[in-house]
């Protein structure tokens, strides 16, 4: 596959012999993606000068195109990413929401300059502009929604974009870029760069023409990107990172059991547990733990693992066999140190896919988990009613701060958890997944990312530079403001 833009140049770039230090600035003839960087850099000023109102029309057209092509996009998401049909439909809708929301924010924030107060005889304006070339690196778990959200935001803010999709889901990204080009994004403004992350990153991250990076993925990779950008001698680059989380749900004795079960199943196991926001650690108050565990294990028996293109399937495969192997290795370690409460069986129908059965595993403390396990594995622990503060301290000590769930009919308990957890998204008496664009802006802190939140009112600002324009109007013949002042 090759980039839909500058296709000939990108193809030639891929077959060049590369050399030189990877810490040096990448030249136009230096390596993979270099031609795209050159095209993007040259096109950025004109794209920014187009203005916020004109740019906002394009994601609106893209949203309409996505809705019109819902069925083929759903089919591709199911085939390439292994998503169930309901998850695929929801993902297209989220991509559409990103396009429309960022279009609205662009008109509001990137339209006419905003007047600022100042002394009489002087005018002051603030305007937002693109920073330059943005490298958008998206994950495989939301290969359309997150890919589209990153790219649409960077473009709307006046940047040109190098879009690097996950290696496992390039076809979905190709379709998204094709739709954006059809909607009106110039081909020299948006480039698709499929391929090896380490290879492309090795060439692009040291390049001073890359003004910023929007990344969603693992914490380890985000830290590597951060170090690579900090190692440059040129302009300080922007990093927007949304990473993982050791997401917990706290359930006290006042919670409604049936609601807890529904929300636990949805948060931990649907989408094969492959959501950044997915529930990883269920914390049950001692008084209700046995009852809740019995109800959850019973509900797990109703889940259907199978072909994601069939409506009968609740859960499809994980993204790759390598991912499945890593999850199974964790389960094997847990068999030695923890207690397997429930594991759904796998049969002959699952022999030809990277299926991992949902597991419920009891642990003694969240401290026993050294990293996030990105799949349908739910850990459960018990805590005494008097131990809530200690539990919250243990959760904070993981360093993550993405999502938190609370099931309690005591508003004071919910507020107490919210204040102490420092998570980006806290959900009370509902599931922990399915953040809605513009309603629940998504993103965390600490090891879970840099912010600002995707799908929120401040996200586009991080892609922009601010400029003020100050004029001493008295120096050009008088202060007209004095003539309009109310003398009474």
matplotlib code that plots the C-alpha trace (Angstrom):
import matplotlib.pyplot as plt

x = [0.0, 1.2, 0.2, -2.8, -0.9, 2.5, 2.2, 5.0, 7.4, 6.4, 6.9, 10.4, 11.2, 10.4, 13.0, 15.9, 18.9, 18.9, 21.9, 23.3, 22.5, 18.9, 19.4, 20.1, 17.3, 15.7, 16.3, 14.0, 16.0, 16.6, 14.1, 10.5, 8.0, 10.5, 8.8, 5.5, 7.1, 8.4, 5.0, 3.2, 5.6, 5.3, 1.5, 0.9, 0.9, -1.7, -3.9, -3.7, -4.5, -7.7, -9.2, -11.3, -14.7, -13.5, -11.6, -14.6, -16.7, -14.5, -15.0, -18.7, -18.6, -16.5, -19.1, -21.8, -19.7, -19.1, -22.8, -23.6, -21.0, -21.8, -22.2, -18.9, -17.1, -18.8, -17.8, -14.2, -14.0, -15.3, -12.9, -9.7, -10.1, -12.2, -14.9, -18.5, -21.2, -22.6, -19.0, -18.4, -21.5, -20.7, -17.2, -18.4, -20.8, -18.0, -15.8, -18.8, -19.2, -15.5, -15.8, -18.9, -17.7, -14.3, -15.9, -18.1, -15.2, -13.1, -15.8, -16.0, -12.3, -10.5, -12.9, -12.6, -9.9, -11.2, -10.9, -9.2, -9.5, -6.8, -6.3, -8.1, -6.4, -5.2, -6.8, -5.9, -6.8, -6.0, -6.1, -5.3, -3.1, -1.7, 1.7, 3.0, 3.2, 1.6, 2.4, -0.8, -0.1, -3.3, -4.0, -5.6, -8.4, -10.3, -8.8, -11.4, -12.7, -9.4, -7.6, -10.3, -10.4, -6.7, -6.5, -9.6, -8.5, -5.0, -6.4, -9.1, -6.6, -4.6, -1.9, -0.9, -0.9, 1.2, -1.1, 0.5, -2.1, -1.5, 0.3, -2.6, -5.3, -4.0, -7.0, -9.4, -7.0, -6.7, -10.5, -10.6, -8.0, -9.7, -13.0, -11.2, -9.6, -13.0, -14.4, -12.0, -8.7, -5.9, -3.7, -0.5, -2.2, -2.9, -0.6, -1.1, 2.1, 1.4, 4.3, 6.6, 6.2, 9.9, 11.1, 8.9, 9.3, 13.1, 13.0, 10.1, 10.5, 14.0, 12.8, 12.4, 9.7, 7.4, 5.9, 3.9, 2.8, -0.7, -0.4, -2.7, -1.2, 0.9, 2.6, 6.0, 5.7, 4.6, 7.6, 9.9, 8.3, 8.6, 12.3, 12.9, 11.2, 13.1, 16.4, 16.0, 18.0, 15.3, 12.0, 10.3, 7.6, 4.2, 3.2, -0.5, -0.6, -3.5, -2.2, -3.5, -4.8, -5.2, -8.9, -10.8, -14.4, -15.4, -18.6, -19.9, -22.7, -25.4, -25.0, -27.8, -26.5, -28.2, -27.0, -23.4, -23.5, -24.6, -22.0, -19.2, -19.8, -20.0, -17.0, -14.7, -15.5, -17.3, -15.0, -12.8, -11.6, -9.7, -10.7, -8.5, -11.3, -12.1, -12.5, -9.4, -9.8, -13.2, -13.1, -15.9, -16.8, -16.4, -20.1, -21.3, -18.3, -19.5, -22.9, -21.6, -19.0, -21.7, -23.9, -21.0, -19.8, -23.4, -23.7, -20.4, -22.0, -24.4, -21.6, -21.1, -17.6, -17.4, -17.2, -17.5, -19.4, -22.4, -25.0, -25.1, -21.5, -21.0, -17.2, -14.8, -11.1, -8.3, -6.3, -3.5, -2.0, 0.8, -1.7, -3.5, -0.2, 0.7, -2.7, -2.5, 1.0, -0.5, -3.3, -0.7, 1.2, -2.1, -2.8, 0.4, -0.3, -4.0, -7.3, -9.1, -12.8, -14.2, -12.9, -15.2, -14.5, -13.1, -14.2, -13.5, -15.1, -12.4, -9.5, -8.9, -8.8, -6.9, -9.6, -9.0, -11.7, -13.1, -11.5, -12.4, -9.4, -9.3, -6.2, -5.3, -4.3, -3.9, -0.2, 0.0, -0.5, 2.6, 1.0, -2.3, -3.4, -5.3, -7.9, -11.0, -9.4, -11.0, -9.3, -11.4, -10.3, -12.1, -11.9, -13.4, -15.8, -13.2, -10.5, -11.7, -9.0, -6.3, -7.8, -7.8, -4.2, -3.2, -5.1, -3.3, 0.1, -0.2, 0.5, -2.4, -5.3, -7.6, -11.1, -12.7, -16.1, -18.2, -21.3, -22.9, -26.2, -24.3, -23.5, -20.9, -19.0, -19.0, -17.7, -15.0, -13.8, -13.9, -11.8, -9.2, -8.8, -7.5, -8.7, -9.6, -13.1, -15.1, -18.4, -21.0, -23.6, -23.0, -20.5, -17.0, -16.8, -18.4, -17.4, -19.5, -17.8, -18.6, -20.4, -17.6, -14.3, -11.8, -8.3, -6.3, -3.3, 0.0, 0.9, -2.4, -1.5, -0.9, -4.3, -6.1, -9.1, -10.2, -13.7, -13.6, -13.6, -9.9, -8.5, -8.0, -6.1, -3.2, -2.7, -2.5, -0.2, -1.7, -0.9, -1.8, -2.2, -1.9, -2.4, -1.8, -4.8, -3.9, -0.8, -2.8, -4.8, -6.8, -8.7, -12.1, -13.1, -13.3, -16.0, -18.2, -17.9, -21.1, -20.5, -23.6]
y = [0.0, 3.5, 7.0, 8.4, 11.7, 12.3, 8.6, 8.5, 10.2, 8.1, 4.9, 6.0, 7.0, 3.5, 2.0, 4.3, 3.2, 5.2, 6.2, 8.7, 9.2, 8.9, 11.8, 14.2, 16.1, 14.0, 15.4, 15.3, 12.4, 10.7, 8.0, 6.8, 9.6, 12.3, 13.3, 13.5, 15.8, 18.0, 18.2, 18.9, 21.5, 23.4, 23.3, 24.3, 28.1, 28.2, 25.6, 27.7, 30.9, 29.3, 30.2, 28.3, 28.7, 27.3, 24.5, 23.6, 22.8, 19.8, 17.6, 18.2, 16.8, 13.9, 13.1, 13.0, 10.7, 8.3, 8.1, 7.4, 4.6, 3.1, -0.5, -0.9, 0.8, -1.5, -4.5, -3.4, -2.8, -6.3, -8.0, -6.1, -5.2, -8.1, -5.9, -7.1, -5.4, -3.2, -2.1, -1.3, 0.8, 2.6, 3.4, 4.9, 7.1, 8.2, 9.1, 11.2, 12.8, 13.8, 15.4, 17.4, 18.4, 19.6, 21.5, 23.4, 24.1, 25.3, 27.9, 29.1, 29.2, 29.6, 31.9, 35.6, 36.9, 37.6, 41.2, 41.6, 44.5, 47.2, 50.9, 53.5, 54.2, 50.6, 47.5, 43.9, 40.7, 37.1, 34.5, 30.8, 29.2, 25.8, 25.0, 23.2, 19.5, 17.1, 13.4, 11.6, 8.0, 6.1, 2.6, -0.5, -0.7, 2.3, 2.4, 4.6, 6.8, 7.7, 7.9, 10.3, 12.2, 12.9, 13.8, 16.0, 17.9, 18.6, 19.6, 21.8, 23.7, 24.6, 21.9, 19.6, 15.9, 12.8, 10.0, 6.9, 4.1, 0.9, -1.7, -4.2, -1.8, 0.1, -0.6, 1.2, 4.2, 4.2, 4.4, 7.3, 9.3, 8.6, 10.0, 13.1, 13.8, 13.4, 15.8, 18.4, 18.0, 18.7, 15.8, 17.7, 18.6, 15.0, 12.0, 8.4, 6.7, 3.0, 0.8, 0.0, 2.3, 2.2, 2.7, 5.7, 7.1, 6.8, 9.1, 11.5, 12.2, 13.8, 16.0, 19.6, 20.2, 17.9, 20.5, 18.1, 14.5, 13.3, 9.7, 7.1, 3.8, 2.4, 4.4, 2.9, 4.1, 7.5, 7.8, 6.9, 9.5, 12.1, 11.4, 11.5, 14.9, 16.3, 15.1, 17.5, 20.7, 22.6, 24.1, 22.5, 20.1, 19.4, 16.0, 15.0, 11.5, 9.3, 6.1, 3.2, 2.8, 0.3, 1.2, 0.3, 0.2, 0.5, -1.1, -0.6, -2.3, 0.2, -0.5, -2.1, -5.6, -6.1, -2.8, -3.6, -6.9, -5.3, -2.5, -4.9, -7.2, -4.3, -2.5, -5.5, -8.0, -6.3, -5.3, -8.2, -5.8, -3.9, -0.3, 2.2, 2.8, -0.9, -2.1, -4.0, -4.2, -4.6, -3.6, -5.2, -4.3, -7.4, -7.5, -8.1, -9.7, -13.3, -12.4, -10.1, -12.6, -15.3, -13.0, -11.9, -15.5, -16.4, -13.5, -14.4, -17.7, -15.8, -14.3, -15.7, -15.7, -16.1, -14.6, -10.8, -10.5, -12.4, -10.6, -13.5, -12.8, -10.7, -10.9, -11.4, -12.2, -10.0, -8.1, -10.6, -13.9, -12.1, -10.2, -13.4, -15.0, -12.2, -12.4, -16.1, -15.7, -13.3, -15.8, -18.5, -16.3, -15.6, -19.4, -19.5, -16.4, -15.7, -17.5, -18.1, -17.6, -18.1, -18.8, -19.3, -22.4, -22.2, -24.7, -25.8, -22.7, -20.6, -22.7, -20.5, -17.1, -15.2, -15.7, -15.2, -16.4, -13.9, -14.5, -13.4, -13.6, -12.8, -11.0, -9.7, -6.2, -4.0, -3.9, -7.4, -6.0, -4.6, -3.4, -3.2, -6.4, -5.2, -7.9, -9.7, -10.3, -8.8, -8.9, -8.7, -7.8, -7.3, -4.3, -3.6, -0.7, 1.0, 0.5, 2.8, 5.4, 2.8, 1.3, 4.7, 5.3, 2.0, 2.9, 6.3, 4.6, 2.7, 6.1, 5.7, 8.1, 7.3, 6.0, 5.2, 3.6, 3.9, 2.0, 3.5, 5.1, 7.4, 10.7, 11.4, 8.2, 9.0, 12.6, 11.2, 8.8, 11.4, 13.8, 11.2, 9.3, 12.1, 10.1, 11.8, 10.2, 9.1, 7.2, 6.9, 4.0, 3.2, 1.5, 2.9, 2.7, 4.5, 8.1, 10.4, 13.2, 16.6, 15.0, 13.0, 14.3, 11.5, 11.4, 11.0, 12.1, 10.7, 7.5, 7.7, 10.7, 14.4, 15.8, 17.8, 15.6, 14.3, 15.3, 18.3, 22.0, 22.5, 19.8, 21.8, 24.5, 22.1, 21.8, 25.6, 28.5, 31.8, 35.2, 38.6, 41.7, 45.0, 48.4, 51.9, 53.5, 56.9, 56.9, 56.7, 59.9, 59.7, 57.6, 56.9, 55.2, 58.5, 59.7, 56.7, 56.8, 57.6, 61.0, 60.7]
z = [0.0, -0.7, 0.3, -1.5, -1.7, -3.3, -4.3, -6.7, -4.4, -1.4, -3.5, -4.5, -0.9, 0.3, -2.0, -1.2, 0.7, 3.9, 5.9, 8.4, 12.1, 13.1, 15.5, 12.6, 11.0, 8.2, 4.8, 1.8, 0.4, 3.7, 4.4, 4.7, 5.0, 4.1, 0.9, 2.7, 5.3, 2.6, 0.8, 4.1, 5.3, 2.0, 2.0, 5.6, 5.4, 2.6, 4.5, 7.7, 5.7, 4.4, 7.7, 10.3, 8.7, 5.3, 7.0, 9.1, 6.0, 5.1, 8.2, 7.9, 4.4, 5.6, 8.3, 5.7, 3.5, 6.4, 7.2, 3.5, 3.5, 6.9, 5.6, 3.8, 6.7, 9.2, 7.1, 6.9, 10.6, 11.3, 8.8, 9.5, 13.2, 14.3, 15.7, 16.3, 14.3, 17.1, 18.0, 14.3, 13.9, 17.1, 15.8, 12.6, 14.6, 16.8, 13.8, 12.5, 15.9, 16.0, 12.5, 13.4, 16.8, 15.7, 12.8, 15.3, 17.6, 14.6, 13.6, 17.2, 18.1, 14.7, 12.9, 13.4, 15.7, 19.3, 20.5, 23.9, 26.3, 26.4, 27.0, 25.0, 21.7, 21.3, 19.8, 20.6, 18.9, 19.6, 16.8, 16.7, 13.9, 13.0, 14.3, 11.2, 10.3, 12.8, 13.0, 14.0, 15.3, 15.9, 17.5, 16.2, 18.8, 17.3, 13.8, 12.4, 15.2, 16.9, 13.5, 12.2, 15.5, 15.6, 11.9, 11.8, 14.9, 13.5, 10.1, 11.6, 13.6, 10.5, 10.5, 7.7, 8.7, 8.3, 9.4, 10.7, 11.3, 13.3, 11.3, 11.8, 10.5, 7.5, 5.2, 7.5, 7.6, 3.8, 3.5, 6.1, 4.2, 0.9, 2.4, 3.8, 0.4, -1.3, 1.2, 0.2, 2.1, -0.4, -1.1, -0.1, 3.2, 4.4, 3.8, 4.8, 6.0, 6.6, 7.7, 10.6, 13.6, 14.7, 11.1, 10.4, 13.9, 13.6, 10.5, 11.4, 15.1, 14.7, 11.8, 12.9, 10.4, 12.5, 14.9, 16.9, 17.5, 18.5, 19.8, 21.2, 22.4, 25.1, 27.8, 26.9, 23.3, 24.4, 26.6, 23.8, 21.5, 24.3, 24.6, 20.9, 20.6, 23.6, 22.1, 19.1, 18.9, 16.9, 17.9, 20.9, 19.6, 21.0, 22.2, 22.8, 24.2, 25.3, 26.8, 28.9, 32.4, 35.3, 35.4, 38.6, 39.6, 43.2, 44.3, 47.9, 49.8, 48.7, 45.0, 42.9, 42.2, 38.8, 37.5, 38.7, 36.8, 33.5, 33.8, 34.7, 31.8, 29.4, 30.8, 31.1, 28.3, 25.4, 22.6, 23.9, 26.6, 24.0, 25.0, 26.7, 29.2, 29.9, 33.4, 34.6, 38.4, 40.2, 43.8, 45.9, 49.4, 51.6, 52.6, 49.0, 47.3, 47.3, 46.0, 43.3, 42.1, 41.8, 39.8, 37.5, 36.8, 36.0, 33.6, 31.9, 30.9, 28.6, 26.5, 23.0, 21.5, 17.8, 14.3, 14.8, 11.5, 13.0, 15.1, 17.5, 18.7, 21.7, 21.7, 18.8, 18.7, 20.0, 17.4, 16.8, 17.9, 19.5, 21.6, 22.5, 23.5, 25.8, 27.5, 27.9, 29.5, 32.1, 32.8, 33.3, 35.8, 37.6, 38.0, 40.1, 42.3, 42.2, 42.0, 38.7, 39.5, 36.0, 32.5, 29.6, 27.4, 23.9, 21.3, 17.8, 16.5, 18.1, 16.7, 13.7, 15.3, 18.0, 20.6, 24.3, 26.7, 29.2, 32.6, 36.1, 38.4, 42.2, 43.5, 46.9, 45.9, 42.8, 43.7, 42.3, 38.7, 37.2, 33.9, 32.0, 30.4, 27.2, 26.8, 28.3, 31.7, 34.8, 38.2, 41.3, 44.8, 48.1, 50.5, 53.9, 54.4, 56.5, 53.9, 51.1, 51.6, 51.6, 48.4, 46.7, 47.7, 46.1, 42.9, 42.8, 43.4, 40.1, 38.4, 36.0, 35.9, 33.0, 34.0, 37.3, 38.0, 41.2, 42.0, 45.2, 46.1, 48.5, 46.7, 49.3, 48.5, 44.8, 45.4, 47.7, 45.1, 42.4, 44.5, 45.5, 42.3, 40.0, 37.0, 33.7, 33.5, 36.5, 35.9, 38.6, 38.5, 34.8, 32.5, 32.2, 28.4, 25.5, 26.1, 23.9, 21.9, 23.4, 26.4, 28.1, 26.7, 27.0, 28.3, 31.5, 33.4, 34.8, 33.0, 31.2, 29.0, 28.7, 27.9, 26.8, 26.4, 22.9, 22.0, 24.4, 24.1, 24.7, 22.5, 19.3, 21.2, 21.8, 18.0, 17.7, 18.3, 19.6, 18.1, 19.3, 17.0, 18.8, 17.1, 18.5, 16.6, 18.0, 15.9, 12.7, 13.1, 16.2, 18.7, 17.4, 20.6, 22.3, 19.9, 20.8, 24.5, 26.5, 28.0, 30.3]

ax = plt.figure().add_subplot(projection="3d")
ax.plot(x, y, z, "-o")
ax.set_aspect("equal")
plt.show()
